[in-house]
Amino acid sequence: MKMTGKTATILLFVSLAVLPLFATGSYAITETERGSSPTPLDIFHENTSHISSAQKGSKTRTRSILPKVIYLTFDDGPSKGTANVLSVLKEEGVEGTMFFIGRNIEYQRSLYAQALSMPNLLIANHTYSHANGKYARFYSSAATVVNDMDRAQRIIGGAKYLRLAGRNVWRLPSLYRNDYALSKTRRKTESPKYTALSDRGYQIYGWDIEWHFDHATGNASYGADRMADRIETLYESKHLAKEGKIVLLTHDYMFRKEGGRQKLRELIQILKASGWRFETLGSYGSSTPAVFVQKKKRLRKKVIRLAMNKRDPVRKQRNKRKRLLLLR
């Protein structure tokens, strides 16, 4: 093909304009931009690692932050250690709940009066006899259980807040839970007794976590730092009776010595610094129990799975019965 002078001039002009773009301009690919050899996925997927969370906006998933509420509870008072607990709570200015045994009050009237005088403290029922340490026999008789609780309540008075002896059981208007450390047979035997107490107006409180101690020496099994770590871990796991709220079980006897008293003070100070709010169990029932919400979610999933099988004529009638049972 023969080029005219005019055509050659045009081609030369275009070459001079375009070639610098590939050499040094916006179309050039440097080693820094290239990095390692791109895979097909690198070509078709945008790299967003350089974009901050703020820039991503709604695409970033954020966790909801719940208030951190701790309920310090102390069992088996009034006893050795109760006076130390009262002094620490007063000095630190935090609220707590003490579950007193009716029989112990009869022998510690002055200590009981001191506890009653504290505005940041809730005194609650922890049975009259503590089942005399024979729990299986005690919870086998509804009359024995009810009479024992009523006897302690006549001494303590006030609202019918109750913690059972040796049993982590809940019976609140919004929360129903048995002690799953017991066998299925034992739970079936004892559950009607708990319900009988609930029917008489008692609100039964269990616990989410316990600060364990050596029953021979009365010393805490581990220090305040570890206990605080366990509380934080439990809060993050959300395996709680009520989301964002933790009921801590301790015993007065743990704090009878100066070392135990100091551990209680240290725990309170650590929790304060971590943003925990301290309340009595009188305010516990103000949120929806997380355990019920979880059960509803599982129920919906199971109903959906059953519905997916309804095309099968053999299973149709059986699945219909299952759905009716689940939704009762």
ROVEXKOL-149008 format. One record per residue (C-alpha): chain; x, y, z. Coordinates in Angstrom, 1 decimal. Example, Ala and Ser with C-alpha at 12.3 -4.5 7.8 and 13.67 -1.06 7.14 Angstrom:
BEGIN
{cadena=A	east=12.3	north=-4.5	up=7.8}
{cadena=A	east=13.7	north=-1.1	up=7.1}
% end
This chain:
BEGIN
{cadena=A	east=0.0	north=0.0	up=0.0}
{cadena=A	east=1.5	north=3.3	up=-1.0}
{cadena=A	east=1.3	north=6.1	up=1.7}
{cadena=A	east=0.9	north=9.7	up=0.7}
{cadena=A	east=2.9	north=12.4	up=2.4}
{cadena=A	east=-0.2	north=13.5	up=4.2}
{cadena=A	east=-1.0	north=10.0	up=5.6}
{cadena=A	east=2.6	north=9.5	up=6.8}
{cadena=A	east=2.5	north=12.8	up=8.7}
{cadena=A	east=-0.8	north=11.8	up=10.5}
{cadena=A	east=0.7	north=8.4	up=11.5}
{cadena=A	east=3.8	north=10.0	up=12.9}
{cadena=A	east=1.8	north=12.4	up=14.9}
{cadena=A	east=-0.4	north=9.7	up=16.5}
{cadena=A	east=2.7	north=7.6	up=17.4}
{cadena=A	east=4.4	north=10.5	up=19.2}
{cadena=A	east=1.2	north=11.1	up=21.2}
{cadena=A	east=0.4	north=7.6	up=22.3}
{cadena=A	east=3.7	north=5.9	up=22.9}
{cadena=A	east=4.7	north=8.1	up=26.0}
{cadena=A	east=1.5	north=7.0	up=27.7}
{cadena=A	east=2.6	north=3.3	up=27.7}
{cadena=A	east=6.1	north=4.3	up=28.7}
{cadena=A	east=5.6	north=6.8	up=31.5}
{cadena=A	east=2.0	north=7.9	up=31.7}
{cadena=A	east=-1.2	north=6.7	up=33.3}
{cadena=A	east=-1.2	north=3.5	up=31.4}
{cadena=A	east=2.2	north=2.3	up=32.5}
{cadena=A	east=2.4	north=-0.6	up=35.0}
{cadena=A	east=5.3	north=-0.3	up=37.4}
{cadena=A	east=6.8	north=-3.1	up=39.6}
{cadena=A	east=5.3	north=-1.6	up=42.7}
{cadena=A	east=1.8	north=-1.7	up=41.2}
{cadena=A	east=2.3	north=-5.2	up=39.8}
{cadena=A	east=3.8	north=-6.9	up=42.8}
{cadena=A	east=3.5	north=-10.7	up=42.3}
{cadena=A	east=2.0	north=-12.1	up=39.2}
{cadena=A	east=-1.8	north=-11.6	up=39.3}
{cadena=A	east=-4.2	north=-14.5	up=39.3}
{cadena=A	east=-7.4	north=-14.5	up=37.4}
{cadena=A	east=-9.2	north=-13.7	up=40.6}
{cadena=A	east=-6.9	north=-10.7	up=41.2}
{cadena=A	east=-8.0	north=-9.3	up=37.8}
{cadena=A	east=-11.8	north=-9.6	up=38.4}
{cadena=A	east=-11.9	north=-8.8	up=42.2}
{cadena=A	east=-11.2	north=-5.4	up=43.6}
{cadena=A	east=-8.6	north=-5.2	up=46.4}
{cadena=A	east=-10.2	north=-3.3	up=49.3}
{cadena=A	east=-7.6	north=-3.9	up=51.9}
{cadena=A	east=-6.5	north=-0.3	up=51.8}
{cadena=A	east=-10.0	north=1.0	up=52.6}
{cadena=A	east=-10.6	north=1.9	up=56.2}
{cadena=A	east=-13.6	north=0.7	up=58.2}
{cadena=A	east=-15.0	north=4.2	up=58.2}
{cadena=A	east=-14.8	north=4.4	up=54.4}
{cadena=A	east=-16.5	north=1.0	up=54.0}
{cadena=A	east=-19.5	north=2.4	up=55.9}
{cadena=A	east=-22.5	north=0.1	up=56.1}
{cadena=A	east=-20.5	north=-2.8	up=54.7}
{cadena=A	east=-18.6	north=-3.1	up=58.0}
{cadena=A	east=-20.4	north=-5.3	up=60.6}
{cadena=A	east=-20.3	north=-3.8	up=64.1}
{cadena=A	east=-21.1	north=-5.5	up=67.4}
{cadena=A	east=-23.7	north=-4.0	up=69.7}
{cadena=A	east=-22.4	north=-3.0	up=73.1}
{cadena=A	east=-24.5	north=-4.0	up=76.1}
{cadena=A	east=-24.3	north=-2.4	up=79.5}
{cadena=A	east=-22.1	north=-4.5	up=81.9}
{cadena=A	east=-24.0	north=-5.1	up=85.1}
{cadena=A	east=-22.7	north=-7.3	up=87.8}
{cadena=A	east=-24.7	north=-8.7	up=90.8}
{cadena=A	east=-22.5	north=-9.5	up=93.7}
{cadena=A	east=-24.2	north=-12.2	up=95.8}
{cadena=A	east=-23.0	north=-13.6	up=99.1}
{cadena=A	east=-24.5	north=-16.8	up=100.5}
{cadena=A	east=-24.8	north=-18.5	up=104.0}
{cadena=A	east=-24.6	north=-15.4	up=106.2}
{cadena=A	east=-24.7	north=-14.0	up=108.7}
{cadena=A	east=-21.4	north=-15.8	up=109.6}
{cadena=A	east=-17.7	north=-15.3	up=109.9}
{cadena=A	east=-16.8	north=-13.1	up=107.1}
{cadena=A	east=-20.1	north=-11.1	up=106.9}
{cadena=A	east=-18.7	north=-8.1	up=108.7}
{cadena=A	east=-15.8	north=-7.9	up=106.3}
{cadena=A	east=-18.1	north=-8.1	up=103.3}
{cadena=A	east=-20.3	north=-5.3	up=104.8}
{cadena=A	east=-17.2	north=-3.0	up=105.3}
{cadena=A	east=-15.9	north=-3.6	up=101.8}
{cadena=A	east=-19.2	north=-2.9	up=100.2}
{cadena=A	east=-19.6	north=0.3	up=102.2}
{cadena=A	east=-16.0	north=1.5	up=101.6}
{cadena=A	east=-16.3	north=0.9	up=97.8}
{cadena=A	east=-19.8	north=2.3	up=97.6}
{cadena=A	east=-21.2	north=-0.6	up=95.6}
{cadena=A	east=-24.5	north=-2.6	up=95.8}
{cadena=A	east=-24.7	north=-6.3	up=96.7}
{cadena=A	east=-27.2	north=-9.0	up=97.7}
{cadena=A	east=-26.8	north=-11.2	up=100.7}
{cadena=A	east=-28.7	north=-14.5	up=101.0}
{cadena=A	east=-29.1	north=-15.1	up=104.7}
{cadena=A	east=-29.9	north=-18.4	up=106.4}
{cadena=A	east=-32.8	north=-18.0	up=108.8}
{cadena=A	east=-31.2	north=-20.1	up=111.6}
{cadena=A	east=-27.9	north=-18.1	up=111.3}
{cadena=A	east=-29.8	north=-14.9	up=111.8}
{cadena=A	east=-31.2	north=-16.2	up=115.1}
{cadena=A	east=-27.6	north=-16.5	up=116.4}
{cadena=A	east=-26.2	north=-13.3	up=114.8}
{cadena=A	east=-28.9	north=-10.7	up=115.5}
{cadena=A	east=-26.6	north=-7.7	up=115.8}
{cadena=A	east=-24.8	north=-8.6	up=112.5}
{cadena=A	east=-28.2	north=-9.0	up=110.8}
{cadena=A	east=-29.3	north=-5.5	up=112.1}
{cadena=A	east=-26.1	north=-4.0	up=110.7}
{cadena=A	east=-26.7	north=-5.5	up=107.3}
{cadena=A	east=-30.3	north=-4.2	up=107.3}
{cadena=A	east=-29.1	north=-0.7	up=108.0}
{cadena=A	east=-27.1	north=-0.5	up=104.8}
{cadena=A	east=-28.9	north=1.2	up=101.9}
{cadena=A	east=-26.8	north=-0.4	up=99.2}
{cadena=A	east=-27.6	north=-3.9	up=100.4}
{cadena=A	east=-30.5	north=-6.3	up=99.7}
{cadena=A	east=-31.1	north=-9.1	up=102.2}
{cadena=A	east=-32.8	north=-12.2	up=100.8}
{cadena=A	east=-33.9	north=-15.6	up=101.8}
{cadena=A	east=-31.5	north=-18.6	up=101.7}
{cadena=A	east=-33.7	north=-21.1	up=103.5}
{cadena=A	east=-34.0	north=-21.6	up=107.2}
{cadena=A	east=-32.0	north=-24.8	up=107.6}
{cadena=A	east=-29.9	north=-24.9	up=104.4}
{cadena=A	east=-31.4	north=-28.4	up=104.0}
{cadena=A	east=-29.1	north=-29.6	up=106.8}
{cadena=A	east=-26.7	north=-30.5	up=104.0}
{cadena=A	east=-29.0	north=-33.4	up=102.8}
{cadena=A	east=-30.3	north=-31.9	up=99.6}
{cadena=A	east=-31.8	north=-35.0	up=97.9}
{cadena=A	east=-33.9	north=-35.8	up=101.0}
{cadena=A	east=-34.9	north=-32.2	up=101.5}
{cadena=A	east=-36.1	north=-31.6	up=97.9}
{cadena=A	east=-38.1	north=-34.9	up=97.9}
{cadena=A	east=-40.9	north=-33.3	up=100.0}
{cadena=A	east=-42.8	north=-30.3	up=98.8}
{cadena=A	east=-44.2	north=-29.7	up=102.4}
{cadena=A	east=-40.6	north=-29.7	up=103.8}
{cadena=A	east=-39.3	north=-27.3	up=101.2}
{cadena=A	east=-42.2	north=-24.8	up=101.5}
{cadena=A	east=-42.3	north=-24.8	up=105.3}
{cadena=A	east=-38.5	north=-24.2	up=105.5}
{cadena=A	east=-38.6	north=-21.3	up=103.1}
{cadena=A	east=-41.7	north=-19.8	up=104.9}
{cadena=A	east=-40.0	north=-20.0	up=108.3}
{cadena=A	east=-37.0	north=-18.1	up=107.0}
{cadena=A	east=-39.2	north=-15.6	up=105.3}
{cadena=A	east=-41.0	north=-14.8	up=108.5}
{cadena=A	east=-37.6	north=-13.9	up=110.1}
{cadena=A	east=-36.3	north=-11.9	up=107.1}
{cadena=A	east=-39.4	north=-10.2	up=105.9}
{cadena=A	east=-39.7	north=-8.0	up=102.8}
{cadena=A	east=-39.9	north=-9.1	up=99.2}
{cadena=A	east=-39.8	north=-12.9	up=98.6}
{cadena=A	east=-36.3	north=-13.1	up=97.0}
{cadena=A	east=-35.0	north=-16.6	up=97.4}
{cadena=A	east=-31.9	north=-18.7	up=96.6}
{cadena=A	east=-32.2	north=-22.4	up=97.1}
{cadena=A	east=-29.6	north=-24.3	up=99.1}
{cadena=A	east=-27.3	north=-26.4	up=96.9}
{cadena=A	east=-29.4	north=-25.8	up=93.7}
{cadena=A	east=-28.8	north=-23.4	up=90.8}
{cadena=A	east=-32.4	north=-22.9	up=90.0}
{cadena=A	east=-34.3	north=-19.9	up=88.5}
{cadena=A	east=-38.0	north=-19.2	up=88.8}
{cadena=A	east=-38.8	north=-15.6	up=87.7}
{cadena=A	east=-41.7	north=-14.1	up=85.8}
{cadena=A	east=-39.4	north=-14.0	up=82.7}
{cadena=A	east=-37.0	north=-16.9	up=83.4}
{cadena=A	east=-37.5	north=-20.6	up=84.1}
{cadena=A	east=-34.5	north=-22.8	up=84.5}
{cadena=A	east=-33.7	north=-26.0	up=86.5}
{cadena=A	east=-30.3	north=-27.1	up=87.8}
{cadena=A	east=-28.7	north=-29.0	up=84.9}
{cadena=A	east=-25.9	north=-30.2	up=87.1}
{cadena=A	east=-28.5	north=-32.7	up=88.4}
{cadena=A	east=-29.6	north=-35.9	up=86.6}
{cadena=A	east=-32.7	north=-35.8	up=84.5}
{cadena=A	east=-34.5	north=-38.0	up=87.0}
{cadena=A	east=-33.5	north=-35.8	up=89.9}
{cadena=A	east=-34.7	north=-32.6	up=88.0}
{cadena=A	east=-38.0	north=-34.3	up=87.3}
{cadena=A	east=-38.4	north=-35.1	up=91.0}
{cadena=A	east=-37.5	north=-31.7	up=92.3}
{cadena=A	east=-39.0	north=-29.4	up=89.7}
{cadena=A	east=-42.6	north=-29.4	up=91.2}
{cadena=A	east=-41.2	north=-28.2	up=94.5}
{cadena=A	east=-39.6	north=-25.2	up=92.9}
{cadena=A	east=-42.8	north=-24.5	up=91.1}
{cadena=A	east=-44.7	north=-24.7	up=94.4}
{cadena=A	east=-42.5	north=-22.0	up=95.8}
{cadena=A	east=-43.0	north=-19.9	up=92.8}
{cadena=A	east=-46.7	north=-20.3	up=93.1}
{cadena=A	east=-46.4	north=-18.9	up=96.7}
{cadena=A	east=-44.8	north=-15.7	up=95.3}
{cadena=A	east=-41.1	north=-16.5	up=95.7}
{cadena=A	east=-38.7	north=-15.3	up=93.1}
{cadena=A	east=-35.9	north=-17.8	up=92.9}
{cadena=A	east=-32.5	north=-16.7	up=91.8}
{cadena=A	east=-29.6	north=-18.9	up=90.7}
{cadena=A	east=-26.2	north=-17.7	up=89.4}
{cadena=A	east=-24.2	north=-17.4	up=86.3}
{cadena=A	east=-20.7	north=-17.9	up=87.7}
{cadena=A	east=-19.2	north=-18.9	up=91.1}
{cadena=A	east=-16.0	north=-17.7	up=92.8}
{cadena=A	east=-14.9	north=-21.1	up=94.1}
{cadena=A	east=-13.2	north=-21.7	up=97.5}
{cadena=A	east=-11.6	north=-24.4	up=99.5}
{cadena=A	east=-14.2	north=-25.6	up=101.9}
{cadena=A	east=-11.6	north=-26.9	up=104.4}
{cadena=A	east=-9.7	north=-23.6	up=104.7}
{cadena=A	east=-12.3	north=-21.1	up=103.4}
{cadena=A	east=-9.7	north=-19.5	up=101.1}
{cadena=A	east=-10.7	north=-18.5	up=97.5}
{cadena=A	east=-9.4	north=-21.0	up=95.0}
{cadena=A	east=-7.9	north=-18.2	up=92.8}
{cadena=A	east=-7.3	north=-14.5	up=93.0}
{cadena=A	east=-9.2	north=-11.4	up=92.0}
{cadena=A	east=-7.4	north=-11.0	up=88.6}
{cadena=A	east=-8.4	north=-14.5	up=87.5}
{cadena=A	east=-12.0	north=-14.1	up=88.7}
{cadena=A	east=-12.3	north=-10.8	up=86.8}
{cadena=A	east=-11.0	north=-12.5	up=83.7}
{cadena=A	east=-13.5	north=-15.3	up=84.0}
{cadena=A	east=-16.3	north=-12.7	up=84.3}
{cadena=A	east=-15.2	north=-10.9	up=81.2}
{cadena=A	east=-14.9	north=-14.1	up=79.2}
{cadena=A	east=-18.4	north=-15.1	up=80.3}
{cadena=A	east=-19.7	north=-11.7	up=79.3}
{cadena=A	east=-18.2	north=-12.0	up=75.8}
{cadena=A	east=-19.6	north=-15.5	up=75.3}
{cadena=A	east=-23.1	north=-14.3	up=76.1}
{cadena=A	east=-23.9	north=-17.6	up=77.8}
{cadena=A	east=-26.0	north=-15.9	up=80.4}
{cadena=A	east=-29.4	north=-16.1	up=81.9}
{cadena=A	east=-29.9	north=-12.5	up=80.8}
{cadena=A	east=-27.8	north=-10.8	up=78.2}
{cadena=A	east=-25.4	north=-8.2	up=79.6}
{cadena=A	east=-26.0	north=-9.2	up=83.2}
{cadena=A	east=-23.9	north=-11.5	up=85.4}
{cadena=A	east=-24.9	north=-12.9	up=88.8}
{cadena=A	east=-21.7	north=-13.8	up=90.7}
{cadena=A	east=-22.0	north=-16.4	up=93.6}
{cadena=A	east=-19.7	north=-16.0	up=96.5}
{cadena=A	east=-19.9	north=-17.1	up=100.2}
{cadena=A	east=-19.3	north=-14.9	up=103.3}
{cadena=A	east=-16.9	north=-17.4	up=104.8}
{cadena=A	east=-14.4	north=-16.8	up=102.0}
{cadena=A	east=-13.8	north=-13.3	up=103.3}
{cadena=A	east=-13.4	north=-13.9	up=107.0}
{cadena=A	east=-9.6	north=-13.4	up=106.9}
{cadena=A	east=-7.9	north=-10.2	up=105.9}
{cadena=A	east=-6.5	north=-11.8	up=102.8}
{cadena=A	east=-10.0	north=-12.7	up=101.6}
{cadena=A	east=-11.3	north=-9.3	up=102.4}
{cadena=A	east=-8.5	north=-7.8	up=100.3}
{cadena=A	east=-9.3	north=-10.1	up=97.4}
{cadena=A	east=-13.0	north=-8.9	up=97.4}
{cadena=A	east=-11.8	north=-5.3	up=97.4}
{cadena=A	east=-9.4	north=-6.0	up=94.5}
{cadena=A	east=-12.2	north=-7.7	up=92.4}
{cadena=A	east=-14.5	north=-4.8	up=92.9}
{cadena=A	east=-11.9	north=-2.2	up=91.9}
{cadena=A	east=-10.9	north=-4.2	up=88.8}
{cadena=A	east=-14.5	north=-4.5	up=87.7}
{cadena=A	east=-15.1	north=-0.8	up=88.3}
{cadena=A	east=-12.1	north=0.1	up=86.1}
{cadena=A	east=-13.5	north=-2.2	up=83.4}
{cadena=A	east=-16.8	north=-0.3	up=83.3}
{cadena=A	east=-19.0	north=-2.7	up=85.3}
{cadena=A	east=-22.1	north=-1.4	up=87.1}
{cadena=A	east=-23.1	north=-2.9	up=90.5}
{cadena=A	east=-26.7	north=-3.5	up=91.3}
{cadena=A	east=-28.8	north=-5.6	up=93.7}
{cadena=A	east=-31.0	north=-8.4	up=92.4}
{cadena=A	east=-34.0	north=-6.2	up=92.9}
{cadena=A	east=-33.3	north=-4.7	up=89.5}
{cadena=A	east=-32.4	north=-8.0	up=87.8}
{cadena=A	east=-35.8	north=-8.7	up=86.1}
{cadena=A	east=-35.8	north=-5.6	up=83.8}
{cadena=A	east=-34.5	north=-7.3	up=80.6}
{cadena=A	east=-35.6	north=-10.1	up=78.3}
{cadena=A	east=-33.9	north=-13.4	up=79.1}
{cadena=A	east=-31.4	north=-14.3	up=76.3}
{cadena=A	east=-32.1	north=-18.0	up=76.8}
{cadena=A	east=-35.7	north=-17.6	up=75.6}
{cadena=A	east=-34.6	north=-15.6	up=72.5}
{cadena=A	east=-32.2	north=-18.4	up=71.6}
{cadena=A	east=-34.8	north=-21.1	up=71.9}
{cadena=A	east=-37.2	north=-19.2	up=69.6}
{cadena=A	east=-34.5	north=-18.9	up=66.9}
{cadena=A	east=-33.8	north=-22.7	up=67.1}
{cadena=A	east=-37.6	north=-23.3	up=66.9}
{cadena=A	east=-38.0	north=-21.2	up=63.8}
{cadena=A	east=-35.2	north=-23.1	up=62.1}
{cadena=A	east=-36.7	north=-26.5	up=62.9}
{cadena=A	east=-40.1	north=-25.5	up=61.7}
{cadena=A	east=-38.5	north=-24.3	up=58.4}
{cadena=A	east=-36.7	north=-27.6	up=58.0}
{cadena=A	east=-39.9	north=-29.5	up=58.5}
{cadena=A	east=-41.8	north=-27.3	up=56.0}
{cadena=A	east=-39.2	north=-28.1	up=53.4}
{cadena=A	east=-40.2	north=-31.8	up=53.6}
{cadena=A	east=-43.9	north=-31.3	up=53.1}
{cadena=A	east=-43.8	north=-32.4	up=49.5}
{cadena=A	east=-43.1	north=-35.9	up=50.6}
{cadena=A	east=-46.5	north=-37.5	up=50.9}
{cadena=A	east=-45.3	north=-40.1	up=53.4}
{cadena=A	east=-43.9	north=-37.5	up=55.8}
{cadena=A	east=-46.5	north=-34.9	up=55.3}
{cadena=A	east=-48.9	north=-36.0	up=58.1}
{cadena=A	east=-46.1	north=-36.8	up=60.5}
{cadena=A	east=-44.4	north=-33.4	up=60.0}
{cadena=A	east=-47.7	north=-31.7	up=60.5}
{cadena=A	east=-48.0	north=-33.3	up=64.0}
{cadena=A	east=-44.4	north=-32.3	up=64.8}
{cadena=A	east=-45.1	north=-28.7	up=63.9}
{cadena=A	east=-48.1	north=-28.6	up=66.1}
{cadena=A	east=-46.2	north=-30.0	up=69.0}
{cadena=A	east=-43.3	north=-27.5	up=68.6}
{cadena=A	east=-45.6	north=-24.5	up=68.5}
{cadena=A	east=-47.5	north=-25.4	up=71.6}
% end
